[in-house]
Amino acid sequence: MDLVYPVSIAPLAPGCRTGKEMVPIVEPTGRVTARAPRQWCHRGSMALHPVVHLHIIDRYSRIYLQRRGASKSLLPLYWDTAVGGHVNYGEYLREALFREAGEELGFYDFNPVPVRTYIFESQTERELVNVFAAVGNFDLHPDGDEVAEGRWWEIPELEASFGKDIITPNFEQEFPMVKQSLLSLL
């Protein structure tokens, strides 16, 4: 599934003004209905907006996680999905996935496999999370700002870290949903 953009430019979501970083507002199917500033979506509007996540797995069933940068406003220095980011207005899912992988890890040479799509909801936002995976032995280079560092985790070590304020709550929720799908790719 990819985003379905209207023929004309989508209107601004009700109650928001134009901003620097515009994201699509979508239905659960991925159909774009409006556009809005990213910050507006994160400040309690509860407008559904798309994001991409990339799980990177090596041939030894290890999962690569990134450690969020210290300057991140949300959950700095927590371990999280290898790549994650917002889809910009007018951008398709795979474009966003490759852009984010390049920005965060200098990672461009991979074949993304769609895993699943689900809605994540917190107290301040709703995201349509589009999960992909890449399997192989990759040379990854965290950017040092958005991503402080990265490393491979054995699955038992990873799961033993859940609930200890080490890994983001979003990852802790997502991983059990996608674990079997990820392991089936090996």
C-alpha positions in Angstrom: 0.0 0.0 0.0 1.2 3.5 -0.7 -0.3 6.9 -0.1 -3.1 8.0 -2.4 -2.8 11.7 -3.1 -5.7 13.8 -4.4 -5.5 15.2 -7.9 -5.2 18.8 -6.6 -3.3 20.0 -3.6 -5.0 18.8 -0.4 -6.5 21.6 1.8 -4.9 22.5 5.1 -6.4 20.5 8.0 -9.0 22.5 9.9 -7.6 24.8 12.6 -4.0 24.8 11.5 -1.7 27.2 9.5 0.9 26.4 7.0 4.3 25.4 8.4 7.8 24.5 7.5 7.5 20.7 7.4 4.1 19.7 5.9 2.8 16.1 6.3 -0.2 14.4 4.8 -3.3 13.8 6.9 -4.7 10.4 5.9 -7.5 8.0 6.4 -6.6 4.5 7.7 -6.4 3.3 4.1 -3.7 5.8 3.3 -5.9 8.1 1.3 -4.7 11.7 1.8 -7.4 14.1 2.8 -5.5 17.1 4.0 -2.0 18.4 4.8 -0.8 20.0 8.0 2.4 21.1 9.8 4.2 18.2 11.5 4.3 20.1 14.8 0.5 20.6 14.7 0.1 16.8 14.4 2.2 16.3 17.5 0.5 18.8 19.7 -2.8 17.0 20.4 -4.6 17.4 17.1 -4.8 13.5 16.9 -4.8 13.9 13.1 -3.7 10.6 11.5 -0.4 11.1 9.6 1.9 8.5 8.0 5.4 7.4 9.2 7.8 4.8 8.0 9.8 2.3 10.1 12.5 0.1 8.9 13.7 -3.0 10.8 17.1 -4.2 9.8 17.9 -7.8 10.4 21.2 -9.7 9.8 21.6 -13.4 8.8 22.1 -14.3 12.5 18.6 -13.1 13.5 20.0 -10.0 15.2 18.0 -6.7 15.0 19.8 -3.4 14.5 18.5 -0.6 16.7 19.4 3.1 16.7 20.0 5.1 19.8 18.1 8.4 19.5 20.2 11.5 19.6 20.5 13.5 22.7 18.9 16.6 21.1 15.7 14.7 20.3 12.7 16.3 22.0 11.0 13.0 22.6 12.8 10.1 24.3 16.4 11.2 23.8 19.0 8.4 24.1 16.4 5.7 24.0 16.9 2.7 21.7 14.5 2.6 18.8 13.7 1.1 15.4 16.7 1.2 13.0 15.0 3.9 10.9 11.9 5.9 11.5 10.5 9.1 10.2 7.6 11.1 8.9 6.4 11.0 5.3 6.4 14.5 3.8 3.4 15.9 2.0 3.7 14.8 -1.7 6.1 12.0 -0.9 5.5 8.3 -1.4 6.2 5.7 1.4 9.3 4.2 -0.3 10.7 7.7 -1.0 10.3 8.6 2.6 11.8 5.3 3.7 15.0 5.7 1.5 15.3 9.4 2.5 15.1 8.6 6.2 17.5 5.6 5.9 20.0 7.8 4.1 19.7 10.7 6.5 19.9 8.6 9.7 22.3 5.8 8.7 23.8 6.6 5.3 21.9 3.6 4.1 20.7 3.4 0.5 21.4 0.0 -0.9 18.6 -2.3 0.3 15.4 -3.9 -0.8 12.6 -3.0 1.6 10.0 -5.7 2.2 6.6 -4.4 3.5 5.7 -6.1 6.8 2.5 -4.4 8.1 0.6 -1.2 8.6 -1.0 -0.2 11.9 -2.2 2.8 13.8 -0.2 4.0 16.8 -1.9 6.3 19.2 -0.3 8.2 22.1 -1.8 11.0 24.3 -0.8 13.6 21.8 -0.8 12.0 18.3 -2.0 9.3 15.9 0.3 7.8 13.3 -0.3 5.4 10.4 2.9 3.3 10.9 4.1 1.6 7.7 6.6 -1.1 8.7 9.3 -2.4 6.3 12.2 -4.8 6.8 15.6 -5.3 5.2 17.7 -8.4 5.7 21.4 -8.7 5.1 24.9 -7.7 6.2 25.0 -3.9 5.9 27.5 -1.2 6.6 25.5 1.3 8.6 26.8 4.8 9.6 24.7 6.7 12.2 24.6 10.4 11.5 25.7 11.3 15.1 23.0 13.9 15.6 19.5 12.4 15.0 21.1 9.0 15.7 23.7 8.9 18.5 24.8 5.3 17.7 23.5 2.0 16.6 24.2 -1.7 17.3 23.0 -5.2 16.7 20.8 -6.8 19.4 20.2 -10.5 20.0 16.4 -11.0 20.4 16.5 -12.4 24.0 18.7 -9.4 25.0 16.3 -7.0 23.3 13.2 -8.5 24.9 14.8 -8.6 28.3 15.3 -4.8 28.0 11.5 -4.1 27.6 9.9 -2.2 30.5 13.2 -0.8 31.8 13.2 2.7 30.2 15.9 1.7 27.7 13.8 1.1 24.6 11.1 3.4 23.2 7.5 2.4 24.2 6.6 2.5 20.5 9.3 -0.1 19.7 8.2 -2.2 22.7 4.6 -2.2 21.3 5.6 -2.8 17.7 8.2 -5.5 18.0 5.9 -8.3 19.3 3.5 -7.5 16.4 6.2 -7.9 13.7 8.6 -10.4 15.3 7.3 -13.5 13.5 7.1 -11.7 10.2 10.7 -10.5 10.5 12.0 -13.9 11.4 10.2 -15.5 8.5 12.3 -13.4 6.1 15.5 -15.2 7.2 
